[in-house]
Amino acid sequence: MNRKVILPGQTIGIIGGGQLGRMMALSAKAMGYRIAVLDPNPDSPCGQVADHKIIAPYNSGQAMEELAAICDVVTFEFENIDENALELAANRTWVPQGVQLLSIAKDRIKEKNAIMEAGLPVAPYKSASTTNELAEAVKEIGFPCVVKTARGGYDGKGQLVLKSDREIETAAELLKHGSCVVEKWVSFEKEISVIAARNSSGETAVFPVAENIHKNNILHQTIVPARIGNEAREQAMQLAVRLADALEMVGTLAVEMFLMGDGSIFINEIAPRPHNSGHFTIEACETSQFAQHIKAVCNLPLGKTELLRPVVMVNVLGEHQEPLLAKLPELRNWNVHLYGKNEAKAGRKMGHATLIRDSADQALLEIEESGIWTLNSMSAIGK
């Protein structure tokens, strides 16, 4: 194990300038670190709070080497990074998450294979690279099933649900983007997620299980504690830790899961970095997922993860931002985070709000009564 420690005052490089990078950077700067960010956007959310900005595409080897040259450690906030470029950075400085984990997480086929190899449960799946292979995979998996591109795609993009043979031809269009994975459709009871953290000394910590509600394939709300039984809660946390250890992960690992009606759990997807479903930790846990990620990649002792009070996190999309701002003077004890994005678009994550209350039901009712997430505000942002 690598016993290297990065101390405050040194520089952390972040590949990706989005909101996750921004919140990583804010946590790191509160601890006394300096931040460099690599992102093609000169006014990225993370760039707005960074000490150094490298404006370049993520596949630029030259930019990766430039970032590595000024940083004591490099991390990333998302997976759509060229592995060869990241390898160049790893040759010059410390990249504790590693190139291999990135390669696994950005490819759904490799991801599912890695979960299976760790002896952990996933829904039945098959890979396909040609139309014939796709048809055979669908025949073996059966209907309904989900066809997803192996690479790229998020928030429901790059995937189709198939219910009959007639839809295979449409799904074959996804093969233009590369290999696909065909997954059995599972009738789950709840979508849940667990975020585990691990430093390079092997210390592991796990956050409370989150219950996630999606709308239009985009995370809408995260409810903690998840409204599930104790046995399912323990099982979910154990699965996350076992996977983090099996992958020898460093940093944070978000593990999205399906809880079935019989109490069994399937692992759906992973993300080797902070995750949208972990935003509640900023106010509701002693240590946020972002502070924990920084501690982990710098190989510092991990913080406590206990939930302080029940909490609901709700995403603010482009269509919600204007109604939220109009109501803001009335919203007492709402923790509102906006990410500094310069254009509000429908379906684009612009921020989130966190409500800490005596019960999750109380928070959910307050969100509903605000009317912000039920108003048709599309015309306000140019639908």
Summary of the structure (lengths in Angstrom):
residues: 383
radius of gyration: 20.6
end to end distance: 52.0
largest distance: 59.8
contacts: 1358
relative contact order: 0.12
helix: 36%
strand: 27%
